[in-house]
Amino acid sequence: MISWGIIGWIILGGIAGWIASKIMGTDAQQGIGLNIVVGIVGGLLGGFLLSLFGLDVAGGGLIFSMLTAILGACILLWLVRLVTARR
């Protein structure tokens, strides 16, 4: 049985990935599946990076989690662009 937490991650990840793809100009290249993946991985990346700076990402609430996921997704898309531009 799927818990509501996982569904929330998917929804939050999809929205964060879509917003990040709009910011980074990659929306035309991504579908909904890739937006979800980018948003979830971006959330993990953003949470990791912010915790390195001593910020409490676990207790930040929904808005802080969304901003963290968007920030991480933008960084992830920037890194992907950096790696693929060299080819």
N, C-alpha and C positions, 0 to 999 in steps of 0.2 A: 504494500500500500504506500502510495506517495504522500509524504507529509506536506502540509501547507507551506512549510519553510522552504522546501525545494521549489515549489511553484512560485513563491515570492521571489526567490533568487532568479528564476528564469524571467519573470516579468520585469524585475528591477534591472537585470542584466540586459534584457532586450531594449528597454528604454534608454539605459545609459549607453549602450553600444550604438544605438541609433543617433542619439544626441552627439556623441563623440565623432561618429562618421560624418555628421553634418558639419561639425566644427572643423574637422580635418579635410573635408572635401572628398571623402571616399564613399559617399552614400550610394552613388550610381554603380559601384563595383561590388557592393555587399547586398546580400539578401537578409531576410529576417533571421535565418539560422546563424549566419556569421555575426550579425549584430548581437545576438544573444551570447554567443561564445566570447566575442570581444568584450562585451560588457561584464560578464562573469569573471573572465581572466583579468580584465582591467580592474575590477573591484578587488580582487586578491592582490594584484600588483600595487594598486594605490594604497590599500590597507597596510601592506608590508612597508612601502616607502614612508608613509606617514608615521608608522610606529617606530621607524628608525630615528625620526625627529622627536620622539617622545610624546606624540599625540595619542590620546586614548580613542582609538577608532571603534572599539566595541561598544562604548557607551555613548556614542555620538547621536544616535537617533536616525530616523529615516532620511531626513534631508541631508545630514552629514554623510550618511552611507551612499546616497545618490551622488553627491558631489565627489566623494572619494572614488566611486566607480567610474564616473565621467573622466576625472583626472587620470586615473590609471589606464582607462581605455584610450584616451588621447595619447598618452605616453607609449602605449603598446602600438597604436597605429603609426606613430612617428618612428618607432624602432623598426617596424616592418617596412615602412617606406625607405628608411635609411639603408636597410639590408638589401632590399630588392632594387634600389636605384643603382647599386654597384654592378649589377649584372648586365 
